[in-house]
């Protein structure tokens, strides 16, 4: 599908937001709410390139952020968040603007509510996409990679563009509908995390179009959802480049569910993703595959302030080649079959010292390397083992 260019739209949107922010500085201080968080931890994933390349224990597990919400009027709200992240090789190290958007309540009554978001809005289409940017709201330090692939973190958190959200109370419960259209700018570092350090050209997300529906039955602790995604990427090669000009289409269908009780919670998501690659590796290259992934995780309140987590996470690069044998054969045997899948069993513990001070610890037992960087160019040098383990611990403080 073809969509009009986002460049002029995004420029006008950001200018409007800056003007509104300037005007809002005249508002009373009690209209402003702001919060922050500081998290630091240790992580190790030997025999992989997930965190580092020397297999050592790493302190590259830092999340620092400040967010604010400013009520400009009864119907207008300005929200934003700036974070500093260091996740090793999982995503780009440094400071970024996660989101900055204007939230406009277009309509609200007893049963209906309609909001429009303009600017760099948050992704509200997946079960944890709107909360993954804040460490103490996550069930785990490292989220299930089948759905929340860390290499795509900055692309998936939000987009520059326009979004709509409506909620409606019905006889069968609350129904929430979300729609969004936008794009995310990719830096050179982000492009190389996705494509490999050999990529010298410019990668671009042309657009991402998403829609989702969530149903919360009346008098129930259940939530069920369906989301759809359609996105195009393009690559413009450099003068000296291993890759050629190319295009990629990513399309997702996702189902999710969550049950939240007083002392335990059960959640899960299933995804099927189509990846259609044209050229890129070499002119005339074509590949059209459907991957599948899912996870199920449960949390249980063992004792006051202590939670245990058990998570099962599975991903297959090609649903018609779950063993990865055909994938390996297509490379002449150069890429091992275990690059075609990744299964993860995780056990974790969380303890709250105070209402705003938390320690989380977790251990992962993993088979396969399909969700390790780089997605389109397997790193054979550093991901040498089919079976590997990872552990992490992180201390979190928020205010």
Secondary structure, 3 states (H helix, E strand, C coil): CCCCCCHHHHHHHHHHHHHHHHHHCCCCHHHEEEEEEEEEEEEECCCCCCCCCCCCCECCCEEEEEEEEEECCCCEEEEEEEEEEECCCCCCCEEEEEEEEEEEEEEECCCEEEEEEEEEEECCCCCCCCCCCCHHHCCCCCCCCCCCCHHHHHHHHEEEEEEEEEEEEECCEEEEEEEEEEECCCCHHHHHHHHCCCCCCEEEEEEEEEEEEEEEECCCCEEEEEEEEEEEEEEECCCCCCCCCEEEEEEEEEEEEEEECCCEEEEEEEEEEEEEEEECCCCCCEEEEEEEEEEEEEEEEEECCEEEEEEEEEEECCCCCCCCHHHHHHCCCCCCHHHHEEEEEEEEEEEEEECCEEEEEEEEEEEECCCCCCCCCCCCCCCCCCEEEEEEEEEEEEC
